[in-house]
Amino acid sequence: MGQSRNWRTGRADIKGTAKAGLSTKRLLEKLKPGDIALLLHNNLDELSASGLIHAGVKAVVNCGVTMNGHYPAEGPRMLIHAGIPIYQGDQDLFVTLAKQEAEQAVQGKQGVEIRICEGVLHCGEHTAKVSLFTERDWHELYMEGQAKLPDTLNAFITNTLVHASNESVQWLEPMSLPALRSLSGRYALIVVRGSGYKEDLSALQAFINEYEPALIGVDGGADALLEAGYMPDLIVGDMDSVSDGALCCGCELVVHAYPDGRAPGLKRVHELGLPVQIIPAHGTSEDVALLTAYELGAERIIAVGSHTSMIDFLEKGRKGMASTLLVRMKIGSKLIDAKGFALLYTARSHKRRSEVAKAWLRTLASAGLAAGMLIAVAACWSPLYAQAPSHHRESEQHAPVSAPATGHTHSTDQKEIWHVTYRIRHHSGVE
């Protein structure tokens, strides 16, 4: 829907409702499947690309520089591979469409209707030229970024070390904290909406359930916790990307202010009528959250979605990571970085399935059940087995002998495979 094939060029025209946002993070909150995202975003990062894909947008019109070739960025490639076309516009186009959207909002309408045909964007009587950002464009700029990587890294290291030297004194003394609940003797789990945060948070479910750590969301990380079914204990940040719903969930709130006390995010929290504390500090809100947990006496600090590499910081528009380097040096003995944990967990699960398959084959072979062997092999590597809920895969007791409720429709044969393979595993004693 919303696309028609142009008979002269063979290319699909794009039409639909466009919604604009100066902040891509905030725009994601109002996008609906099938919308066209109108951005002013330089160097589309992986997290934004992932959010746009998850939102189900039909296309992206970016009036910033989608990729400048200063470093190898993956965001544009992710969108292209997801089948989401990227059109490059200019700032005048963004201003025009954002203004029209604001006028529509006064009338109670969301977004503006646009059509993109043969490199021209049409919105009412207004037209503007746009160009399609292709995979070839991405590859050329990616290779350019790779070639520049040594120089980029050198500049990043220099910036980091110079600022670290200048700021080191500020991090030597304990950070002055407002009255907050102590974390003495507890683990603290800090969630940042960085790359891979959803997968890593999901992989830590067993740990969270067993240890019940204090849950701290850094800005939008609070929404990540809520979406995963957890209630934050504390939200720390400048409050630029956290939702009103998260702010009103009843947890403690700390606004990260500039060292001189200015706190732009404070106004928003006051408008919601919520009690809030302020921490003036250098560095990022992520740094402040880590230090807060440390100063509150957390026994261990587990970081999810944290920013740790040069690319992470360049994608945030930062030219160095001085404060992060200093904070991690200070709290390193207590810090456990869970970035990428889901990759290890997935690998472990795959190895476990392989070991289970071999055990099944040995058991079945000894019983002479050739037909059952084929079923076991097919089931072990089938999507059905991979999708089975963990309590079916790992518990031998009280597990109902029924096909897993995965939200997909399974044929009678698939259900029968599930029944047979479960009984074989149960009676063979294989876990």
Rosetta blueprint (number, residue, H / E / L):
1 M L
2 G L
3 Q E
4 S E
5 R E
6 N L
7 W L
8 R L
9 T L
10 G L
11 R L
12 A E
13 D E
14 I E
15 K E
16 G E
17 T E
18 A E
19 K E
20 A E
21 G E
22 L L
23 S L
24 T H
25 K H
26 R H
27 L H
28 L L
29 E L
30 K L
31 L L
32 K L
33 P L
34 G L
35 D L
36 I E
37 A E
38 L E
39 L E
40 L L
41 H L
42 N L
43 N L
44 L L
45 D L
46 E H
47 L H
48 S H
49 A H
50 S H
51 G H
52 L H
53 I H
54 H H
55 A H
56 G L
57 V L
58 K L
59 A E
60 V E
61 V E
62 N E
63 C L
64 G L
65 V L
66 T L
67 M L
68 N L
69 G L
70 H L
71 Y L
72 P L
73 A L
74 E L
75 G H
76 P H
77 R H
78 M H
79 L H
80 I H
81 H H
82 A L
83 G L
84 I L
85 P L
86 I E
87 Y E
88 Q E
89 G L
90 D L
91 Q H
92 D H
93 L H
94 F H
95 V H
96 T H
97 L H
98 A H
99 K H
100 Q H
101 E H
102 A H
103 E H
104 Q H
105 A H
106 V H
107 Q L
108 G L
109 K L
110 Q L
111 G L
112 V E
113 E E
114 I E
115 R E
116 I E
117 C E
118 E L
119 G L
120 V E
121 L E
122 H E
123 C E
124 G L
125 E L
126 H E
127 T E
128 A E
129 K E
130 V L
131 S E
132 L E
133 F E
134 T L
135 E H
136 R H
137 D H
138 W H
139 H H
140 E H
141 L H
142 Y H
143 M H
144 E H
145 G H
146 Q H
147 A H
148 K H
149 L H
150 P H
151 D H
152 T H
153 L H
154 N H
155 A H
156 F H
157 I H
158 T H
159 N H
160 T H
161 L H
162 V H
163 H H
164 A H
165 S H
166 N H
167 E H
168 S H
169 V H
170 Q H
171 W H
172 L H
173 E L
174 P L
175 M L
176 S L
177 L L
178 P L
179 A L
180 L L
181 R L
182 S L
183 L L
184 S E
185 G L
186 R L
187 Y E
188 A E
189 L E
190 I E
191 V E
192 V L
193 R L
194 G L
195 S L
196 G L
197 Y H
198 K H
199 E H
200 D H
201 L H
202 S H
203 A H
204 L L
205 Q H
206 A H
207 F H
208 I H
209 N H
210 E H
211 Y H
212 E L
213 P L
214 A E
215 L E
216 I E
217 G E
218 V E
219 D L
220 G L
221 G H
222 A H
223 D H
224 A H
225 L H
226 L H
227 E H
228 A L
229 G L
230 Y L
231 M L
232 P L
233 D L
234 L E
235 I E
236 V E
237 G E
238 D L
239 M L
240 D L
241 S L
242 V L
243 S L
244 D H
245 G H
246 A H
247 L H
248 C L
249 C L
250 G L
251 C L
252 E E
253 L E
254 V E
255 V E
256 H E
257 A E
258 Y L
259 P L
260 D L
261 G L
262 R L
263 A L
264 P L
265 G H
266 L H
267 K H
268 R H
269 V H
270 H H
271 E H
272 L L
273 G L
274 L L
275 P L
276 V L
277 Q E
278 I E
279 I E
280 P E
281 A L
282 H L
283 G L
284 T L
285 S H
286 E H
287 D H
288 V H
289 A H
290 L H
291 L H
292 T H
293 A H
294 Y H
295 E H
296 L L
297 G L
298 A E
299 E L
300 R E
301 I E
302 I E
303 A E
304 V E
305 G L
306 S L
307 H L
308 T L
309 S L
310 M H
311 I H
312 D H
313 F H
314 L H
315 E H
316 K L
317 G L
318 R L
319 K L
320 G L
321 M L
322 A H
323 S H
324 T H
325 L H
326 L H
327 V H
328 R H
329 M H
330 K H
331 I H
332 G L
333 S L
334 K L
335 L E
336 I E
337 D E
338 A L
339 K L
340 G L
341 F H
342 A H
343 L H
344 L H
345 Y H
346 T H
347 A H
348 R H
349 S H
350 H H
351 K H
352 R H
353 R H
354 S H
355 E H
356 V H
357 A H
358 K H
359 A H
360 W H
361 L H
362 R H
363 T H
364 L H
365 A H
366 S H
367 A H
368 G L
369 L L
370 A H
371 A H
372 G H
373 M H
374 L H
375 I H
376 A H
377 V H
378 A H
379 A H
380 C H
381 W L
382 S L
383 P H
384 L H
385 Y H
386 A H
387 Q H
388 A L
389 P L
390 S H
391 H H
392 H H
393 R H
394 E H
395 S L
396 E L
397 Q L
398 H L
399 A L
400 P L
401 V L
402 S L
403 A L
404 P L
405 A L
406 T L
407 G L
408 H L
409 T L
410 H L
411 S L
412 T H
413 D H
414 Q H
415 K H
416 E H
417 I H
418 W H
419 H H
420 V H
421 T H
422 Y H
423 R H
424 I H
425 R H
426 H H
427 H H
428 S H
429 G L
430 V L
431 E L
